[in-house]
């Protein structure tokens, strides 16, 4: 990318890069007592939790399934595997997606044995390049045979044919989610397909799909200045916790983890006790529960996965990452904060609203409107994740000719205001009102509600916290804002990341600017 890239596009790229790495807090607000009357919760004998909301407004329903696993559950050597299984989950089952499953099964096993022989030889000290190449060619031949049986688009094709919309999935640091909507009279089809792809997934076209993920990484990270910055920024901020690893995975792992690794990951994390499904729409709980039990109850019970042991130690000094690139400058700074489940999370949401929500927000007024030193500025309170202690970040896209140091100083001036001066009564009230409105908007459609219910049930262990959150927002005081900001937004707890524009001719200007920026931020 070049300096000619528009300011609007740069702002969009930063927001997209951050959104790709983080899960924005979802919430909703309505009368809990009224909502409980239309909501049924059922935990199957195998441990799979279902939340059913009857909303007969139109003859359709939406669902969201959350697997309580993301990149934070990955170990060195298999980074990117949570995201990889998301791709595999669309490849079908023994009965769907193959022209001859028995032959395909044998061919996949033969291919995997060949790949493991190649990998063992490639990773050996003093490996013979000719032998490595021979085994690689042997593997590719067996892969072609295995893939020849694949009808890998069959899963999506049957759903599209039956009227499904919004068929998609996501993986982030904390969760993996699957969702779509269907006509109400296709509920049994949904139950059969969704239960079967977790009962007996087939890891067909595994290495072909791994190549696709590698290309995603090249596009979103390695070829994108902001993607590179965000990855380095997060890696600097976390020294121990697996939040430091990219969701897409490190390239060396994407070139090495195996189908066997994928199957082991699936067996560990995709057990019913680690899954929550929320269903919202024109469904009758009494009628659909037997269907749910018939199909989803087939999935074998498994041991609940182990809790994450690693805890990020307190940061004891500021860190700075400077990337020189022939692109527009970008500035980000982050501070360690508690997880979204912490009682102070509503305070952080108020802080974000005051600093970032719209053209009346403090960062917009100061940096964009008044000083005209930034094209965009904002903050996020749960980045890159929400389940574990994470980061609050502030960012700015400097206007042309403006250095990172100038936007840095303006951001920190606003932070100091939060720490030292109470929010005005009107400003705090507006923040709470906007927060409530935003929560209500998330309930307007079946999918939004299903996604929120599944997320909050997974995160808090009780979907009702989604509705109680409004009381937690209402209880935030100006003193809370000063306390939280004062305790957390301090230099020793800060990580800084910036892109410094490098001269495309000699690179010398960029090096000098990088040195200056690094010294200034210290």
N, C-alpha and C positions, 0 to 999 in steps of 0.2 A: 504494500500500500504506500501511497505517497502523501505529501503534504496537501495535495489538491483535493483530497477526500473531504467531503462536506462536513461541517460541524454537526449537522443533524445525524448524519450516518455514523460519525464517531460516537456520538452519545448513544445511539441505538446499539452499536456494537458492544459498548461497555455494558450496557444494561443486559443485552443478550448473553454476553459472556458470564456475567454474574448469575443471571437467572439459570443458565445451564449448569452451574455448579452448586446452586443452593435451592432450598425449598422455602418459598415465601410463606410466612405464617398464614394459615387459613383459619377462619373463624366464622361464627354466625350468631345471630341473636334473634330469638323469638321467645314467646312465653313457653318455658320448659314444661310446665304442667300440661298445657294444651298439646304440645308436641308429643309428649309421652303417650297420649291416647292413641296416636296413629303409628307408634313405633313398637316393634317387637324385636327382642334380642334372643337369639338362640345359639348356644354353644353345643355343637355336635359332640357325640361321644369321643370322636377322635381329636377334639380340641379346636376345630375350625369355628371361628366366631362369625355369625351372620347378624346384620342389622337390617331390618326390613321396615321401610316407611311407606305407608299407603297414601298415595297421592293421586287419586283418579281424575286428574284434570284432562288428560289425553290418553288414548290407548297405546301408550309406550312406557317403557321403563329404562332406567340407566343403572349401571352398577360400577363399582370400583373395588378392586381387590388389591389390598396392600400386603406385600410380603415384608416382614420386619427385617429386612436385610438390604444393605447398600454397600458402597465401597469401603465404609468404615469396618466392615467385617472381613475385608481381604487381608491377606498376609503377603509379605515380600515374595515375588515370583508369580503371583496370580492376580496382580492388580488389573482391574478391568473385567474380571470374571463375572461380577454381579450384573454389569451391563451386558456382557456377552450372553448370559442366560436369558435376559429379556428378549434378545434377538431369537434365540433358540426356541423360546416358548411359542413362537408363531410358525414353527416348522412342521407342526402336525403330530400325529400319534401313529401307533401301529396300523390303524385302520384308515387313517386320513393323511394323505400326503405321500403315498408310495404306490408304485405299480406292482411290486412284489415284495412284501415285507420280509418274508423268510430269507429270500436271496439278499435283500438289502441289509438285513441284520448281520448276516455272515460277512458281507462285503465291508461293512463298517468296522467289524471286529478285525478283519484282515488289514484294513487301512490303518487302524489305530495301532496295531502291533508294529506295522511298518514305520509309522511316525515316531513311536517311542524308541525304536532302534536308531532312527536317524538322529533324534534329539540327544540321546545318550552319547552317540559318537560325536556330534557337533559340540557338545558342552565339555567333552573330555579334554584334559590338558594335553597339548601336543597333538591335537586331532589332525588326521591326514585329510587335506582338502579334497583330494580325489575321491576318497572313500565317503566323505560327507556328501559330495555331489552325487555319487552313485546311489547312495541311500535316499537322497532327496528325490531323484528322478524315479526311483522305485516307488516311493511314497506317492508321488504325483500320479503315477499310472494307476495305483490302487484307489486313490481318491476319485479319479475319473470314473472308475467302475462303480464305486459306492454311490456317487452322485447321479449316475445314470438311472437309478431307480426312483429318484426324488421327484415328487410333484409338490414342491415346497410352498406353492402359493395356494394350495387347496383350502387351508384353514380360513384364510381371508376371503377367498372366492365364495365359499358356501355362506359365510356371514353376509357378505355384500349382496348376494343373490336373495337372501331372506330378509333384506331391508335394514341391515345394521348400519349405523352411522357412528362416526367418531372412533372407529377402531384404532387403538393406539396403546402405547405404554411409555413408561419413563423409568429411569434409574437415577438416583442421586446418592449423596453420601449416606443417607439414613434408610431409605426405603426403595422398593421397586413396586411400581403400580401398573395395573392392567385395567382397561375400561373400554366400554362402548355402550351403545343404546340399541334396543330392538323393539319391534312391535310387541305388545303385551301377549299376543297369542303365540309367541315364539319362546316362551319362558323355558319350556322343557328342552328345546334346542340349546339354549344358553347353558342350562344346567349340565347337559351332556357334554358339550364342547369344553366348557371351562373346567369341569371336574376331570375330564379325560386328559387334558394337556398337563395337568399337575399329577395325575395318577400315573401316567406312563408316557412322558415326553420322549420323543426320539431326537437324538442329537444329530440329525441329518444335515449335511452340508456345513458341518461345524467349521472346518478350516476355510472354506469359501466365505463363510460369514465373518470369520475372524479377519480375513483380508478386508472386508467391508469396514469393520471397526477400525482397522489401521488407517484406512483412508479417511474416516471421520476424524481421527486424531490429527492427521496431516492438515485437513481442512480447517478445523476449529482451533487448533493449538499451534502446530508447527508453522503454518502459513499465515497466522493471524497475530500481529504484534500484541494485541490486547489479550488474546488467549495465552500467549507466552508469558506476559506479565502476570496475569492472574495465577497461573500455575506456579511461577517462581515466588510470588507473594505469599501464597498459601503454604508452600513448602518452607518458607522462612519463618512464618508465624508459628507453625507447629513443629516441634522438635521430636515429639514422641507419639502423639495421638495419630491414628491413621487418617484423620481428616487431611493430613499433609499429602496424601496420595490422590492423584487425579481420578475422577470417576471413570473416565475413558480408559485409564490404565497407562502405564509406562510402555513405550514402544518395545523395549526388550522383552517385557512380559507378553505383550500381544504377539510377539514372534515366537513364543516358547510354550505358553500354557497349553494343555492338551485336552482332548475330549474326555479323557479319564479324570482330569482335574475338574472339568465341568460337571461330570456325573457325581463326583464326591461332594462338590459344593452344593448341588441340588439336593442330595440326600441329607445334608446337614441342615440346610436353611429353609427348604420348602416343605417342612412338615406342617400338618394342619394347625398345631398349636402356635405356629408363627405366622398364621394367615388370618386376615380379617376381610370380609366382603360386605359392603353396604349396597343395598338394592332399594331404589326409590322410583316410584311411579305407580302405574295402574296395576297394582298387584294386591292380592288378598292374602295376608300372612297365613291364615288358616289353610288356604288352598295350596299355597306354594311350599310350605314347610315340608310336607311329605315328599315333594319332588326334590327339594334340597337334600333331605336325608337320604333318599334313594341313590342319588348320584354322588354328591360330595362325601357322603358317609362311606363310600367305597375306598377313599384314599386312606392308606394305612396310618395308624397313629405312630408317631415317632418321638424320640426324646426332645424336649425343648432345647433349642440351641444354647450354647454357653454365653454368658454375659461377657461383654468386652472388659478386659482387665486393665488395659493401659489408660492412665490418666495423665493429661497434659500437665507438666509441672508449671508452677508460676513463672511468668516471664520476668527476668531481672534486669533487662536492659533493652533499649530501643534497637531495632534492626532496620536496615535500609537495603532495598533491592533497586538497582538502577539498570535499566535496559536501554542501550543505545540503538536507535532504529531510525531509518529515514521516513518517519511517520509523524503524525501530530502528537504533541506531548499529552500524557495522561498522568493523573495523580490519584493515588489511593492511600489511605491510611486506615489501619484496623487496630482494635483493642479487644483483648480477651474478655469474655463475659460469660455468665452462666447459660445453661441450656434453656430452651423454650419452656420447659416445665417448671422453671424456678418462679417463685412468687413475684419477682421483680420484672418478669417479662412484659406485663402491661405498661410499666414505666418506660421501658425501651420503645414500645410501640407509640407512646405519647411523644417521646423524644424524636422518633422518626417522622411523626406527623408534623411536629412543629418545625423541624428542619427541612423536610422534603416534600410535603404534600401540596403540590400545586404552586401557582404563581404568588401566593401570599406567604409561602414558607420562607424561613429565615435565610437558608442557603440560596434560594432563587433570588430573593430580593437583594441580598448583599452582593453575591458574585455575578449573577447574570443581569439583573435589571439595573442596579445602581452603579456598581463599579465596572460592569461590562468586561470583566476579566475571564469569564467562563461561558462556554456555550451550554453547559449542563452541569448540574451539581446535585448531589443527593446523598442518602445514607440508607443502610440496610442493617437490621438488628439481628439477623441469624444467618451468618455466612461463614463457612460453606454449608453448614448443617444446622439442625435444630435439636436433635436428640441428646447430644452431649454438649459440654461447654464449648463455646464457639467464638465467633468474632462479631463485633459491631464495626461496620466500616463506613467511612465517608469518602466520597470521590468527587473529582471535577475534571472536566474536559476544558483545558485552557483555551481562550480565544486566540486567534492568530497573533503571533508576536508576544504573547504573554508566557512567562516562564512558570514552571511548576511551583517555584518558591512563592510566587505571588498568590496563587490560589491556596497553597498550603497555609500561608499566614492568615488568609481570610477565613478559611475553614476553622483554624484553631481559635481565632477570635470569637467565632460563634460558639465553639465548645466552651471557651472560658465564660461566656455569658450564661450558658446553662449551669455552670458550676458555681457561679458567684451571685447570680441575680434570679430571684423567683420569677417564674412565668406569671404574666398578668392573668388576672382572673378570667378575662374574656378569652385570652389565648388558650388557656387550659380548657375552658369550656368548649371552644371551637374544636380543639383536638379530640375531645371525647365525643362530640357530636359526629364528627367525620368518621371516627373509628366505628361508632355504632352503625352509621349509614353503610360503611364499607362491609361490615359484618352481615347486615341485612341483605345487601346486594348478592352476597355469595350464596344465598338460598333461593334465588329466583328461578333456577332451573334444576331439573332432576340430577344432572351430572354434577353440578356444583355442590349440591347437598350430599350426594353419595360420596364424592371425593373428600369433603370435609369430615363426614362421619367416620369414614374408614381411617383417615389420617389421625383424628383425635382419639379414636378408640385405640389405635396402635401406639400413639405417643403417650397418652395419659392412662390408658387402661379403662377409660370410661368415656363414652361419646357425649355424656351430659356436660362434660367440661366445656364443650363447644358453646353451650348456651349459658353456662355460669360465667363465662369469660366477660360478659358484658358488665357484670357486677364488679369484677376485678378492675376493669377499665375505669368504671365510675369512682372507684375508691382511690385512684391515684391523686396525689396532692403535689403542689409545687415543691414542697419540702422533699418529697420522694425523688423528684427529678434532680434537684440539687445534690441529694445524697448519692444517688446512683452515678450521676455524672462525675461527681467529685471523687468517688471511690475508684472508678474504673478508667476514666479518660485521662490517664496520666502518662507521662513520657516513658517511664520504664516498662509500661504495659503496651507499648505501641510498636507496630510494624508498618513501615512505609514502603510503597512500591511506586515506581514512576518510569515512564518512557521519556527519555530525553532525545530530542530530535538530533540525529546524526547527519552531518553533511554527506550528501551523496557523492561528492567529488573526492574529498580527502579523508573524511571521518574525523578530522582534528577538532572541528567545532563541537561535535558531539562528545568527544572525550573530555574536552575542557568543561563543557556544561555538566557532564556527569560527575566529574570531580567536584565541581562547585556545589551541585545539588546534594551530593553525599555529605560534604563537609557542613553545608547549611543545615541539613536535617539532623545531624548529630548535635 
